[in-house]
């Protein structure tokens, strides 16, 4: 077997590197035992979207036993390449916060107490308020007698968490109600 000078240098360099790392205390066994203690071991990876701004960075949530145990930026997302801003980096604490409201809460006018309500009750209440406001304040004609069909007493704020298609449907629905004033969360 003939060994070239180049092959000999490659093998010698790799051997010297392995010896140097071994001398520094690098050991696979230590790494493996560390990995056994990680809280994400055995957790399911779920990809989601950060709700804080219009960039909508993707993040990976590690879920174990129905609970989010860790979150991190998704390196496969081309915009942020796994980096998260200060708000996005706190996703785990936000999801697991004891202060997080999980059910609709309602405070009656002039009351100081919040009451827990069902989703169906809350949706019915909102629909009724929107309908009553529209019926009461809808403008059919302006001061010059021109037909305008508009509603100037309500405002709609869009969400950066909607896809283009969802945002389009919402805007069309708001226009059908006659809303004039609309904006988007990404502009704030």
N, C-alpha and C positions, 0 to 999 in steps of 0.2 A: 504494500500500500504506500503510495507516494503522497506526501503531505506538502502542500506548497507553503511558502513563507507566509502568505496572507492568511491561510487557514490556521496556521500555527499561532499567529498573532491574535486572531479572533478568539480561539479557544483559550489562550493564555489570558487575554483581557477579560473574558467572561468569568474565568476561574478566579482571577484577582478581585473582580467586582463582588462575586459571591462571598469570598473570604472576608472582604472588607465589611460587607453588610452583616455577615455573621458576627464579626468582631464588634460591631456597633450594637448588637443585641436585637437585630431584626429577626423575628421568629414568626412563622406561620401559626404556631400553636397559640401564641399570645393573641394574635389577631382573631383567631377562631373563638377563643374563650371570651374576648371582648364582645364579639358579635352575638354570642349567646345571651348576653345581658341587655342587648338593645331592646327598647320598648316596641320597636316596629317589627321584631322577629315574629313571623307568622301572621302579620297584619295584611289585610287586603288593600291594594292600591286603588284609589278611586280618583279620577281626574275631575276637576271642577273649575269654576271660574271665580276669580276674586271680584267681590261686589263693590269695591271702593271707588273705582273711577272708570273712565271710558276706555282705557287701554284693555281692560278685561283680561289681564294676564291669567294664564292657566296655572293651577297649582295641583299638587298631588297630596291627597289626604290619605293617611294610613289609618284604616279602620280595623279595630279588633274588638270583638264582642259587642258590636253595635255602637261603639264609641270611637270618636276621632282621637287618636293618641299622638299624632304628629302631622304637621303639614310642611311642605317645602315647595319651592318653585319648580315648574315643569321644564326641564332642559330642552324638551322637544318643541316647545312653543317658540316660533321664530322671532317674535317681537322682543320678548324679554330674555330669551334663552336661559330660563331658570332663575333669573334674578327677580327679587321682589322688593318693592318699596317698603318703607317703614311700616305703613299700614298693612300691606299684604303679608309682611313677615309676622304680624301678630294674629294671623288667621286662627291658629290653634287656640289661643286664649279667648278669642271672640266666640268661637264655636262652643267652647266648654265653659263659658262664663256663667256664674250663678245669677247674674243680673240680666241675662238674655231673656226677652219676652218670647214665649213660644205659642201663645194663644191670643186671640183678639181681646183687647182691653178697651172698655168704654167708660168715659166719664160724662155723666149727664150734665147739661148746662147748670152752672152755679153750684155744682157739687164739688166736694173736695176728695171724694172717694172714687177709685177705679174699680170697675166690676169686670169679671171675666165673662165673655160672651161666646157663643158658638159662631163658627164661620158663616153659617146660613143666616143667622140673625144679623150679623154685621153687613153682609152683602145686601140683604134686604133693606137695611137702614140706609146704607149709602145710595142704593138705587132710588129709594124714595126721596132722599134729600136732593139728588141730582135732578130728578123729574120735577119736584116741586119748585126748585130754583129756576129751572128752564121755563116751566109754565108761567111763572110769576114775572120773569124779567126778560123774556125773549123779545127782541126788537124785529118787527116785520118791515117797517119803513123808517127811513131817516127823516130829519126835519124838512127836507126838500120833497118828501113824498116818494122817493125812490125805494124800490124793494131791496132790502139788504139782508134779511133773514140771518141775524147774528145774535150771539149770546156773549155779552161783555162782562157779565158778573161772575164768571168762573174762569179758572186758569188750569191748564194741564202741564205737569212736569214729567217729561219722559225719563226713561231709565236706560243706563248704559248696558244693562244686562239683557236687553232685548236684541234679537237678531234684526237685520234690516227688514225682513218680512213681517215680523211681529210689530216693529215700530211703524211700518207702513199701515198695517191694519188698525193700530191704535189711533194714528193721525186721521185716517179716514173716518173712524168712528167719532172722533172729536169734531171733525168738520161737519159730519152729519148732524151732530147736536147743535151746530152753529157756533162753536167756540172760535174765537178770534185769537185769543192769547194762549200761546203754547211755547214751551221752551224745552230744552233738553239738559239733563243733569251734567252732561259732559262739558257744557259751556260755563258751568259755575266754578 
